[in-house]
Amino acid sequence: MTQALSRLLFILGVTLFAAINPALAGKANDTLVWTTDREVSVADPYYNNTRELVVIGHTAWDGLLFRDLDSGEYKPLLATGYKWVDNVTLEFDLRDDVVFHDGSSFDASDVVYTVNHVANKDNGVLTFKNVSWMKSAEKMGSHKVRINLHKPFPAALAYLSNVVFIMPDGHYDSAPMTADGKKEHGAVKANGTGPYRITDLIAGDRIVMKSNDTYMKNGPKGQPQIGNMVFRTIKEGNTQIAELLTGGIDWMWDVPKDQADRMSSMPQVQVTNAKTMRVSYMQFDVNGKSGQDFFTKKKVREAVAHAINREAIATNLVGPASVVIPSACHPDQFGCAQDVTKWSYDPSKAKKLLTEAGYPNGFNFDLYAYRQREFTEAVIGDLAKVGIKANLKFMQYRALRDLVWSNKTPINHMTWGSNSIPDASAITSHFFSGGRDDFAKDPEVMKWLETADTSTDPAERKANYKMALEKVSSELYWLPMFTYAKYYAYGKDLDFTPTPDEIPRFYTAKWK
């Protein structure tokens, strides 16, 4: 198909879509509608760990602190001030002018309840690593609280500003029981203090939000400028684009590069490519628990690493802000050493390694993925050139996550956004400290990371992260791929600025 014909068909499709789908979003309705292809059935940032709920977490809830992206400074949010009492105790003074969306007043009891709930492993917070460093919280006064740590954790402020959202006292007490006798905490009606309140959730379809008229004054988030907001699930990328061009939505991301290039010339759309803190990686079943033991052989893992042209994928598919990465972390994170063993693109070497591993004719295997199918298909194409034939198992994130946790994937191509925390503990330690996402469970790596995560000496932290990252790379427990760079597309009437941490601040957006 020629480029001209492709463009014509695209425009005809949009025109047809416009005829059957009237605009519902936009400036006229004071409603910002944004979309991804992800289904959301739980509106709680502790019990849904998708990027969508990270974004909504910052929109509908607040934490004690706020990280200023320009300065890197941690500013009080629900707090008015804080101090380290010692290296395992933080003390916060709290605002006295904050109310939850249900009208109840915020005070120290809410912080104590939230911390003690999420820090209890029995309560099933999905990304427990985000909160496991907290031991407990205690009330020191109506608006003063202490948070006690299990051990020194120098990244505490980063986590408190990004992933520890405060719920009202007793919030989860009314959670319904599941068939197996456990509480379904994610089913509790959302109730935060953030600039937008959630008014409706239609599982798998949309989350409806309205600006919070009682939001705190003079806070670092500012006041919400747009009256209404809706998150919609639209599974097909072409449908997302059609709705954007016809006014059905106002904002989308993860636009494929070729379509972003095409849309950039359309007057009703703004297109931007921006870096994020998300990385792409290939994870190997190094212990053969999945039932396919190809990747227990290091030479096979090396063959895979040499077979994939990561630079071409980053340049041709991801976008100009993407870079190939050598380490199991993001280059912008503290402790993310870059001088580790690197794996160059070398198909001839890959074929040689396969022969040495006993697979001169290659082999067939299952490759699992969930995000940007075109990226994974490029990987599959590269692998096929050296004789490694992948059967793609492409599915929704939650389904794949459960398979990974059950050790049923011989290799998976996934991503991790670190909850946008600028510290290697948010990714390297998550995947290699012995948890359910750790396939290698290397005791030496685990020991180094324990030291790196808890030392208050920055040099010691860096040295131990470096040793851990070098072993992960040299043993190829992971093949780090590239950083994500997203193409954002949004309506001409929307004043929106992408941020490098992959958390769009919709509460700062406004109409032109």
C-alpha positions in Angstrom: 0.0 0.0 0.0 1.4 3.4 -0.9 1.7 6.1 1.7 -0.8 8.3 -0.1 -3.4 5.5 -0.2 -2.8 4.7 3.4 -3.3 8.4 4.3 -6.5 8.5 2.2 -8.0 5.4 3.9 -7.0 6.8 7.3 -8.9 10.1 6.6 -11.9 8.2 5.2 -12.0 6.1 8.3 -12.0 9.1 10.6 -14.7 10.8 8.5 -16.9 7.8 8.8 -16.3 7.6 12.5 -17.2 11.2 13.0 -20.5 10.6 11.2 -21.5 8.0 13.8 -19.9 9.3 16.9 -20.7 12.8 18.1 -18.2 14.7 20.1 -18.6 14.4 23.9 -15.3 15.7 25.2 -13.6 19.0 25.0 -13.6 22.7 26.0 -17.3 23.2 25.3 -18.3 20.6 27.8 -15.4 21.4 30.2 -14.6 17.7 30.2 -11.1 16.3 29.6 -11.4 12.8 28.3 -8.2 10.7 28.2 -7.8 7.2 27.1 -5.5 4.1 27.1 -6.1 0.5 25.9 -6.1 -0.8 29.5 -9.2 -2.0 31.3 -9.6 -0.7 34.8 -11.9 -2.4 37.2 -10.3 -1.2 40.5 -10.0 2.5 41.3 -7.5 2.2 44.1 -3.7 2.9 43.7 -2.8 0.2 46.3 -4.9 -2.5 44.7 -4.4 -1.7 41.1 -0.7 -1.2 40.0 -1.3 -0.2 36.4 0.1 3.1 35.1 -3.4 4.3 34.8 -3.9 4.1 38.6 -0.6 5.7 39.2 -1.8 8.7 37.2 -5.3 8.6 38.8 -3.6 8.1 42.2 -2.0 11.5 41.9 -5.2 13.0 40.5 -7.7 11.8 43.2 -5.4 11.3 46.2 -2.6 13.2 47.9 0.5 12.0 49.8 2.4 13.7 52.6 5.0 15.1 50.2 5.2 16.4 46.7 8.3 16.1 44.4 9.0 19.2 42.4 10.1 17.9 39.0 12.0 21.1 38.1 14.1 21.2 41.3 13.9 17.6 42.5 12.9 19.1 45.9 10.4 17.3 48.2 7.8 19.8 49.4 5.1 19.3 52.0 1.7 18.4 50.5 -0.7 17.0 53.2 2.1 17.9 55.6 3.3 21.4 56.5 6.8 20.2 57.4 8.8 17.1 58.2 12.1 16.1 59.9 14.2 13.0 60.4 14.1 12.2 64.1 16.8 9.5 63.5 17.6 7.3 60.5 14.5 5.1 61.1 12.0 7.7 62.2 10.3 10.5 60.2 8.0 13.1 61.9 5.4 15.2 60.0 3.3 18.2 60.9 0.0 18.1 59.0 -2.3 20.6 57.4 -5.5 21.4 59.3 -7.5 22.7 56.3 -7.9 19.5 54.3 -11.1 17.5 53.8 -11.7 14.2 52.1 -14.1 14.0 49.2 -16.8 12.7 51.5 -16.5 15.8 53.6 -14.7 14.3 56.6 -11.7 16.2 57.9 -8.1 15.0 57.5 -5.9 14.5 60.5 -3.2 12.3 62.0 -5.5 9.3 62.5 -5.8 9.0 58.7 -2.1 8.8 58.2 -1.7 6.3 61.0 -4.5 4.1 59.6 -3.2 4.2 56.1 0.4 3.4 56.9 -0.5 0.6 59.3 -2.9 -0.9 56.8 -0.6 -0.9 53.7 2.5 -1.9 55.7 0.8 -5.1 56.9 1.6 -7.7 54.2 -1.6 -9.6 55.1 -3.6 -6.7 53.5 -2.3 -7.6 50.1 -1.0 -4.3 48.6 -0.1 -5.4 45.1 3.3 -3.7 44.9 4.3 -4.4 48.5 7.8 -3.3 47.9 6.5 0.3 47.7 5.4 0.2 51.3 7.2 -2.6 53.0 10.0 -0.3 54.2 7.5 1.3 56.7 7.1 -0.5 60.0 4.3 1.5 61.5 2.9 5.0 62.2 2.0 6.6 65.5 -0.1 9.6 66.3 1.8 12.4 68.2 -1.1 14.9 68.2 -4.2 15.7 66.2 -2.0 16.9 63.3 1.4 15.4 64.1 2.5 11.9 63.2 5.6 9.7 63.2 6.4 7.0 60.6 8.7 4.3 61.9 10.9 2.4 59.4 12.1 -1.2 59.7 15.6 -0.1 58.9 17.3 2.9 57.3 15.7 3.6 53.9 17.3 6.6 52.2 14.7 6.6 49.4 11.8 7.1 51.8 11.0 10.7 50.7 10.7 9.6 47.1 8.3 6.8 48.0 6.2 9.1 50.3 5.8 11.6 47.5 4.9 9.1 44.7 3.2 6.0 46.0 2.0 6.5 49.6 -1.5 8.0 49.2 -3.5 8.8 52.3 -6.9 7.1 52.8 -9.4 8.1 55.6 -9.3 6.4 58.9 -11.2 3.0 58.7 -11.4 3.2 54.8 -11.0 -0.5 54.2 -12.9 -1.7 57.1 -16.1 -2.0 55.1 -14.4 -4.0 52.2 -16.6 -6.9 51.1 -15.4 -10.5 51.6 -14.4 -12.7 48.6 -15.4 -16.3 48.2 -12.1 -17.4 49.8 -12.8 -15.4 52.9 -10.5 -12.5 52.2 -11.4 -8.8 52.1 -11.7 -7.3 48.6 -10.0 -4.0 49.6 -10.1 -2.6 46.0 -13.9 -2.7 45.9 -14.2 0.1 48.5 -15.6 3.3 47.1 -12.8 5.8 46.3 -12.3 8.6 48.8 -9.3 10.8 48.6 -8.2 14.4 49.2 -6.9 15.1 45.7 -7.8 17.8 43.2 -10.4 15.5 41.5 -12.9 13.2 43.1 -14.0 9.9 41.5 -17.8 10.0 41.0 -18.3 6.8 39.0 -16.5 3.7 38.0 -17.8 1.4 35.2 -15.4 -1.5 35.3 -13.6 -2.1 32.1 -15.0 1.1 30.5 -14.5 4.3 32.3 -13.7 6.3 35.5 -15.6 9.6 35.9 -14.1 12.4 38.0 -15.1 15.9 39.0 -13.0 18.8 40.2 -12.7 19.1 43.9 -14.2 22.5 44.9 -12.9 22.1 48.4 -9.3 21.3 47.4 -6.6 22.7 49.7 -5.5 26.3 49.0 -1.8 27.2 48.3 -0.7 23.6 47.9 2.0 22.6 45.4 -0.5 20.9 43.1 -2.4 24.2 42.6 -6.1 24.3 41.9 -7.8 22.1 39.3 -8.6 24.2 36.2 -10.9 21.8 34.2 -14.3 21.0 35.7 -14.7 17.3 34.7 -12.4 14.4 33.7 -13.1 11.0 32.3 -10.7 8.1 31.8 -12.0 5.8 29.0 -10.8 2.4 27.9 -10.5 2.2 24.1 -8.7 -1.0 23.1 -8.0 -0.2 19.5 -5.3 2.4 18.7 -7.0 3.5 15.5 -10.3 4.0 17.3 -8.5 6.2 19.9 -7.0 8.3 17.0 -10.4 8.6 15.3 -12.0 9.7 18.5 -9.3 12.3 19.1 -9.6 13.7 15.6 -13.4 13.9 15.9 -13.6 15.3 19.4 -14.6 12.2 21.3 -11.5 12.3 23.4 -9.0 15.0 24.2 -5.8 13.1 25.1 -4.0 9.8 24.3 -0.5 8.5 24.5 1.5 5.5 23.2 0.7 6.6 19.6 2.8 4.5 17.2 5.6 6.6 15.6 4.2 6.4 12.0 0.8 7.5 13.1 2.2 10.3 15.2 4.2 11.5 12.2 1.0 11.5 10.2 -1.1 13.3 12.8 1.5 16.0 13.4 0.4 17.8 10.3 -3.3 17.8 11.3 -4.4 21.2 12.6 -6.8 19.8 15.3 -4.1 17.9 17.1 -0.9 18.5 19.0 1.8 15.8 19.0 4.8 15.5 21.3 7.4 12.9 21.9 8.8 12.9 25.5 11.0 10.7 27.6 9.6 8.7 30.5 11.0 6.7 33.4 9.6 3.4 32.0 12.0 0.8 30.6 11.4 -2.2 28.4 13.0 -5.6 29.4 13.2 -9.2 28.5 13.0 -11.5 31.5 14.3 -15.1 31.3 13.1 -18.2 33.2 16.6 -19.0 34.2 15.5 -21.9 36.4 13.2 -23.7 34.0 10.1 -23.5 36.2 7.9 -22.7 33.3 8.4 -26.1 31.7 10.4 -24.7 28.8 14.1 -25.0 29.7 15.8 -23.3 26.8 16.7 -20.2 28.8 18.3 -22.0 31.6 21.3 -22.2 29.3 23.3 -19.0 29.4 24.5 -19.3 25.8 20.9 -19.3 24.7 20.3 -16.1 26.7 23.4 -14.6 25.1 22.2 -15.6 21.7 18.9 -13.8 22.3 20.8 -10.7 23.5 23.0 -10.6 20.4 20.0 -11.3 18.0 17.9 -8.3 19.0 18.6 -5.0 17.3 17.5 -2.8 20.3 18.9 0.4 18.7 16.7 -0.1 15.6 13.6 -0.6 17.7 14.3 2.4 19.9 15.1 4.6 16.9 12.5 3.4 14.4 9.5 2.5 16.6 9.8 4.1 20.0 10.8 7.7 19.2 13.7 10.2 19.4 13.7 10.4 23.2 14.3 6.7 23.6 17.7 5.2 24.4 19.0 1.7 24.6 19.9 0.7 28.2 22.6 -1.7 29.5 21.4 -2.0 33.1 18.3 -3.2 34.8 17.2 0.3 35.8 16.6 3.7 34.3 19.6 5.9 33.6 17.9 8.8 35.5 17.6 6.8 38.7 20.1 7.1 41.6 22.5 4.2 41.6 21.8 3.1 38.0 25.3 2.2 37.0 25.9 2.2 33.2 29.3 0.7 33.0 28.2 -3.0 33.1 28.5 -5.9 30.7 26.9 -4.9 27.4 25.4 -7.0 24.7 25.8 -5.8 21.1 23.7 -6.6 18.1 25.5 -9.4 16.4 23.3 -12.0 14.6 26.3 -14.1 13.4 27.5 -14.5 17.0 23.9 -15.3 18.1 23.8 -18.2 15.5 27.2 -19.5 16.7 26.1 -19.4 20.4 22.9 -21.4 19.5 25.0 -24.1 17.8 27.3 -24.2 20.9 24.2 -24.5 23.1 23.0 -27.5 21.1 20.4 -25.8 18.9 22.0 -25.4 15.5 18.5 -25.2 13.9 17.1 -23.0 16.6 13.9 -23.9 18.5 10.3 -22.8 19.1 9.1 -21.2 22.3 6.4 -19.1 23.8 7.1 -15.4 24.2 4.7 -13.4 26.5 4.0 -9.7 26.2 1.3 -7.1 26.9 2.4 -3.7 25.7 3.1 -2.1 22.3 2.6 -5.2 20.2 4.7 -3.7 17.4 7.8 -3.6 19.6 7.5 -7.3 20.5 6.8 -8.2 16.9 10.1 -6.5 16.0 11.9 -8.6 18.6 10.2 -11.7 17.2 11.4 -10.8 13.7 15.0 -10.4 14.9 14.9 -13.7 16.7 13.5 -15.5 13.7 16.5 -14.4 11.6 18.8 -16.5 13.8 16.4 -19.5 14.0 14.7 -18.7 17.3 10.9 -18.9 16.5 8.6 -17.3 19.0 5.0 -18.1 19.5 3.6 -14.7 20.7 1.2 -14.9 23.7 -0.1 -11.3 23.8 -2.5 -10.5 26.6 -3.7 -7.9 29.1 -1.3 -6.9 31.8 -3.1 -8.4 34.8 -3.4 -11.8 33.1 0.3 -11.8 32.2 1.3 -10.5 35.6 -0.4 -13.5 37.3 1.3 -15.9 34.9 4.7 -14.4 35.8 4.0 -14.7 39.5 3.1 -18.3 38.9 6.4 -18.9 37.0 4.6 -20.0 33.8 6.5 -17.7 31.3 9.7 -19.0 29.7 10.4 -15.5 28.6 8.4 -12.3 28.8 8.8 -8.9 27.2 7.4 -6.4 29.7 7.9 -2.9 31.0 8.3 -1.2 34.4 7.8 2.4 35.2 9.2 2.3 38.8 6.1 4.3 39.9 8.3 7.1 38.6 10.6 6.9 41.7 14.1 8.2 40.8 16.0 5.5 42.7 17.2 2.1 41.6 15.5 0.5 44.6 12.2 1.0 42.7 13.2 -1.3 39.9 16.5 -3.3 40.5 15.5 -4.2 44.0 12.0 -5.0 43.0 13.0 -7.6 40.5 16.1 -9.0 42.2 15.5 -9.1 45.9 13.8 -12.5 46.1 10.2 -11.4 45.6 7.7 -13.0 43.2 9.0 -11.0 40.2 12.5 -12.3 40.9 13.2 -15.4 38.7 16.9 -15.6 39.5 16.8 -15.3 43.3 20.6 -14.9 43.3 21.7 -14.7 47.0 24.7 -12.5 46.1 22.6 -10.0 44.2 20.1 -10.0 47.0 22.8 -9.2 49.6 24.2 -6.3 47.6 20.7 -4.8 47.1 19.9 -5.1 50.8 23.0 -3.0 51.5 22.3 -0.6 48.7 18.7 -0.1 49.8 19.4 0.6 53.4 22.8 2.4 53.6 22.8 6.1 54.4 26.1 6.5 52.6 25.5 7.5 48.9 28.9 6.1 47.8 28.2 2.7 49.5 24.8 2.6 47.9 26.2 3.2 44.4 28.9 0.6 44.8 26.5 -2.1 45.9 24.0 -1.3 43.1 26.9 -1.4 40.7 27.9 -4.9 41.8 24.3 -6.1 41.7 23.6 -4.6 38.2 26.9 -6.1 36.8 25.9 -9.6 37.8 22.4 -9.3 36.6 23.8 -8.1 33.2 26.7 -10.6 32.9 24.5 -13.5 33.8 21.7 -12.2 31.7 18.9 -12.7 34.2 17.3 -9.8 32.3 18.0 -8.2 29.0 17.4 -4.5 29.4 16.0 -3.1 26.2 15.4 0.6 26.0 13.7 3.5 27.8 10.2 4.4 26.7 9.6 7.6 24.9 5.9 8.3 24.5 4.2 10.0 21.7 1.4 12.1 23.2 -1.4 13.4 21.1 -4.0 15.8 22.4 -6.6 18.3 21.1 -5.6 21.8 20.0 -7.7 23.4 22.8 -5.9 21.6 25.6 -2.9 23.3 27.4 -0.9 20.3 28.5 2.8 19.7 29.2 4.2 16.1 29.3 6.5 15.3 32.2 9.6 13.0 32.2 8.2 10.8 35.0 5.3 9.4 33.0 2.7 10.9 35.3 0.7 13.3 33.3 -0.4 16.1 35.7 -4.0 16.5 34.5 -4.7 18.7 37.5 -2.5 21.3 36.0 -4.0 21.1 32.5 -6.4 23.8 31.3 -8.2 25.0 28.2 -6.6 27.5 25.9 
